[in-house]
C-alpha cells in the first residue's frame, strides 16, 4: 500500500531518480493540502508539519492542545486520502450529519408551528371571552 502511494506521489523515474523524493514528496503533499484548506488554522497547520518558520514566535509562544491540533487535522482527512473508497466514506458521513441536522431542524420547526397554533387558539379563546363580557 505504501509503495503504491509513494509511486503516485513521486511519479516516474527520470535518469534513475524520481522527480520528487518519497518522504519529501509526502511532506509537500501534506503541507499543500493543509495550507490549501481555508478552514484550517494556518498556525496549527505549521505545527502539524513540524516547523513554524512563517510564524516565528509561534515556536515559543503558541502551544495548541493536542485536541485542537487533531480537530484541524480532521478537517484535512478527506483531501489527504488517496483512494476514492475513503473519500466516499467521509462524504457519506458528512451527508449523514447534514441529514440529521436537517431532520432536527424540521422537528424544531414542527414544534414551533405547534406552539404557534396553540397560542393562536389561546388568543381566540381570550378574544371570545372578552367579546362575551361586552
C-alpha positions as CSV (number, residue, x, y, z in Angstrom):
1,X,0.0,0.0,0.0
2,X,2.7,2.5,1.0
3,X,4.8,1.7,-2.2
4,X,1.7,2.4,-4.3
5,X,1.1,5.7,-2.5
6,X,4.8,6.5,-2.9
7,X,4.7,5.8,-6.6
8,X,1.6,8.0,-7.0
9,X,3.3,10.9,-5.3
10,X,6.8,10.6,-6.8
11,X,5.8,9.9,-10.3
12,X,8.1,8.2,-12.9
13,X,11.9,7.8,-12.6
14,X,14.0,10.1,-14.8
15,X,17.7,9.1,-15.2
16,X,17.3,6.6,-12.4
17,X,15.9,9.2,-10.0
18,X,12.4,10.3,-9.0
19,X,11.3,13.8,-9.7
20,X,10.2,14.1,-6.1
21,X,11.9,12.3,-3.2
22,X,9.4,9.9,-1.5
23,X,9.4,11.3,2.0
24,X,9.9,14.9,0.9
25,X,7.0,14.5,-1.6
26,X,4.7,13.2,1.1
27,X,5.6,16.2,3.3
28,X,5.0,18.6,0.4
29,X,1.7,16.9,-0.3
30,X,0.6,17.1,3.4
31,X,1.7,20.7,3.7
32,X,0.0,21.7,0.4
33,X,-3.3,20.1,1.5
34,X,-3.3,21.7,4.9
35,X,-2.5,25.2,3.6
36,X,-4.9,24.9,0.7
37,X,-7.9,24.3,3.0
38,X,-9.2,27.7,4.2
39,X,-10.9,26.1,7.1
40,X,-7.7,25.1,8.7
41,X,-5.9,27.5,11.1
42,X,-2.6,28.3,9.4
43,X,-0.7,28.4,12.7
44,X,-1.8,24.9,13.6
45,X,-1.0,23.8,10.0
46,X,2.6,24.9,10.6
47,X,2.7,23.0,13.9
48,X,1.3,19.9,12.2
49,X,4.0,20.0,9.5
50,X,6.7,20.1,12.2
51,X,8.0,23.6,11.6
52,X,6.9,27.2,12.1
53,X,9.1,29.5,10.0
54,X,6.2,31.5,8.8
55,X,5.1,32.5,12.3
56,X,8.5,32.6,14.1
57,X,7.2,33.5,17.6
58,X,4.8,30.5,17.4
59,X,7.7,28.2,18.2
60,X,8.0,29.8,21.6
61,X,4.5,31.2,22.5
62,X,1.9,29.2,20.5
63,X,1.2,25.9,22.2
64,X,-2.2,24.5,20.9
65,X,-3.6,21.5,22.7
66,X,-3.4,18.1,21.1
67,X,-7.3,18.1,20.8
68,X,-7.2,21.4,18.9
69,X,-4.5,20.1,16.6
70,X,-6.4,16.9,15.9
71,X,-9.6,18.8,15.1
72,X,-7.7,20.8,12.5
73,X,-6.1,17.6,11.1
74,X,-9.5,16.0,10.8
75,X,-10.6,18.9,8.5
76,X,-7.9,17.7,6.0
77,X,-8.6,14.0,6.1
78,X,-10.8,13.9,3.0
79,X,-8.2,15.6,0.9
80,X,-5.4,13.6,2.4
81,X,-6.9,10.2,1.5
82,X,-5.8,8.9,-1.9
83,X,-8.3,6.2,-2.6
84,X,-11.8,7.1,-3.6
85,X,-13.2,4.5,-1.2
86,X,-12.2,6.5,1.9
87,X,-13.2,9.8,0.3
88,X,-16.7,8.3,-0.3
89,X,-16.9,7.1,3.3
90,X,-16.1,10.7,4.5
91,X,-18.6,12.2,2.1
92,X,-21.2,9.8,3.2
93,X,-20.5,10.6,6.9
94,X,-20.8,14.3,6.2
95,X,-24.0,13.9,4.3
96,X,-25.4,11.8,7.1
97,X,-24.6,14.5,9.6
98,X,-26.3,17.1,7.3
99,X,-29.4,14.9,7.1
100,X,-29.5,14.6,10.9
101,X,-29.2,18.3,11.3
102,X,-31.9,19.0,8.8
103,X,-34.2,16.4,10.4
104,X,-33.6,18.0,13.8
105,X,-34.4,21.4,12.3
106,X,-37.6,20.0,10.8
107,X,-38.6,18.7,14.2
108,X,-37.9,22.1,15.8
109,X,-40.0,23.8,13.1
110,X,-42.9,21.4,13.7
111,X,-42.7,22.1,17.4
112,X,-42.7,25.8,16.9
113,X,-45.6,25.6,14.5
114,X,-47.5,23.6,17.1
115,X,-46.8,26.2,19.7
116,X,-47.9,29.0,17.4
117,X,-51.2,27.1,16.7
118,X,-51.7,26.7,20.5
119,X,-51.0,30.4,21.0
120,X,-53.5,31.3,18.2
121,X,-56.2,29.1,19.8
122,X,-55.4,30.6,23.2
123,X,-55.7,34.1,21.7
124,X,-59.0,33.2,20.0
125,X,-60.3,31.9,23.4
126,X,-59.2,35.1,25.1
127,X,-60.8,37.2,22.4
128,X,-64.1,35.2,22.7
129,X,-64.2,35.7,26.5
130,X,-63.5,39.4,26.1
131,X,-66.3,39.7,23.5
132,X,-68.7,37.8,25.8
133,X,-68.1,40.2,28.6
134,X,-69.0,43.2,26.5
